[in-house]
């Protein structure tokens, strides 16, 4: 089982560094990712002895 959280900025970020008042598009995003792995043992048919 794994969980990941990713935060970032997407788009043109030049205005942060004083590019002269240009109109820019920018968005902040948060990505949450959950993963699970099943073991092969769950799919083996068991024999009664």
BAFI-3210 file (N, C-alpha, C; in Angstrom, 3 decimals, decimal comma, padded with zeros to 6 digits):
// residues 49
n [1|2|3|4|5|6|7|8|9|10|11|12|13|14|15|16|17|18|19|20|21|22|23|24|25|26|27|28|29|30|31|32|33|34|35|36|37|38|39|40|41|42|43|44|45|46|47|48|49]
n.u [000,851|000,555|000,841|000,743|001,404|001,333|002,308|002,164|003,022|001,585|001,949|002,672|005,172|006,651|006,043|006,598|009,211|009,481|008,736|007,635|004,802|003,200|000,367|-000,390|-001,093|-001,715|-001,729|-002,287|-001,795|-002,881|-002,095|-003,247|-002,343|-003,071|-002,038|-002,223|-001,111|-001,664|-000,912|000,464|-000,219|-002,885|-004,320|-003,850|-005,037|-006,062|-005,280|-006,949|-005,708]
n.v [-001,171|002,199|005,770|008,996|012,499|015,357|018,633|021,515|024,129|025,149|026,376|029,674|031,221|033,524|036,092|036,160|036,855|039,516|040,430|042,607|043,187|041,522|039,653|036,622|033,097|030,913|028,116|026,486|023,207|020,174|016,882|013,692|010,431|007,038|003,742|000,188|-003,161|-006,474|-009,641|-012,632|-014,919|-014,818|-015,763|-018,420|-021,684|-023,560|-026,761|-029,380|-031,541]
n.w [000,000|-000,835|-000,497|-001,891|-001,901|-003,837|-004,500|-006,514|-008,927|-011,893|-015,179|-016,542|-014,829|-014,795|-013,887|-011,213|-010,978|-011,680|-014,443|-015,708|-015,545|-017,183|-018,394|-017,055|-016,972|-014,371|-012,166|-009,063|-007,879|-006,320|-005,923|-005,183|-004,646|-004,541|-004,052|-004,471|-004,058|-004,950|-003,620|-005,113|-003,753|-003,025|-005,140|-005,572|-005,815|-003,121|-001,757|-000,092|002,335]
ca.u [000,000|001,342|000,098|001,626|000,816|002,200|001,828|002,990|002,510|001,576|001,687|003,742|005,482|007,652|005,713|007,187|010,566|009,437|008,876|007,077|003,351|002,519|-000,748|000,015|-002,024|-001,012|-002,613|-001,701|-002,500|-002,586|-002,391|-003,227|-002,262|-003,133|-001,776|-002,274|-000,621|-002,148|000,084|000,081|-000,736|-004,331|-004,937|-003,467|-006,082|-005,526|-005,703|-007,164|-004,948]
ca.v [000,000|003,429|007,017|010,100|013,828|016,194|019,997|022,226|025,277|024,869|027,550|030,649|031,793|034,584|037,320|036,095|037,388|040,883|040,489|043,827|043,287|040,730|038,839|035,212|032,101|030,048|027,401|025,623|021,929|019,158|015,553|012,619|009,156|005,873|002,517|-001,068|-004,306|-007,756|-010,710|-013,810|-015,967|-014,723|-016,366|-019,831|-022,574|-024,380|-028,169|-029,992|-032,796]
ca.w [000,000|-000,865|-000,609|-002,263|-002,011|-004,655|-004,637|-007,468|-009,659|-013,325|-015,999|-016,714|-013,516|-014,964|-013,167|-009,880|-011,035|-012,144|-015,894|-016,259|-015,532|-018,211|-017,939|-017,110|-016,444|-013,431|-011,248|-008,041|-007,880|-005,312|-006,462|-004,188|-005,358|-003,655|-004,798|-003,728|-004,805|-004,433|-003,670|-005,897|-002,865|-002,922|-006,301|-005,672|-005,322|-002,035|-001,720|001,216|002,428]
c.u [000,894|000,423|001,100|000,815|001,804|001,543|002,737|002,276|002,660|001,273|002,901|003,992|006,485|007,328|006,274|008,559|010,601|009,604|008,167|005,569|002,636|001,373|-000,390|-001,072|-001,216|-002,034|-001,785|-002,478|-002,003|-003,012|-002,238|-003,289|-002,213|-002,927|-001,818|-001,807|-001,139|-001,063|-000,440|-000,523|-002,250|-005,018|-004,548|-004,578|-005,466|-006,107|-005,921|-006,425|-005,549]
c.v [001,230|004,635|008,113|011,385|014,702|017,568|020,722|023,410|024,970|026,166|028,462|031,360|032,933|035,828|037,319|036,762|038,776|041,041|041,695|043,860|042,552|039,947|037,368|034,318|031,146|029,353|026,593|024,317|021,036|017,823|014,526|011,306|008,022|004,629|001,302|-002,195|-005,579|-008,810|-011,888|-014,913|-015,949|-015,498|-017,825|-020,680|-023,509|-025,782|-028,600|-031,321|-033,755]
c.w [000,000|-001,061|-000,944|-002,362|-002,771|-004,786|-005,613|-008,086|-011,136|-014,061|-016,071|-015,388|-013,622|-014,157|-011,751|-009,844|-011,661|-013,639|-016,499|-016,388|-016,641|-017,591|-018,133|-016,522|-015,579|-012,558|-010,269|-008,058|-006,758|-005,893|-005,343|-004,946|-004,342|-004,504|-003,897|-004,643|-004,137|-004,619|-004,493|-005,034|-002,780|-004,038|-006,510|-005,062|-004,292|-002,083|-000,281|001,251|003,415]
res [x|x|x|x|x|x|x|x|x|x|x|x|x|x|x|x|x|x|x|x|x|x|x|x|x|x|x|x|x|x|x|x|x|x|x|x|x|x|x|x|x|x|x|x|x|x|x|x|x]
***
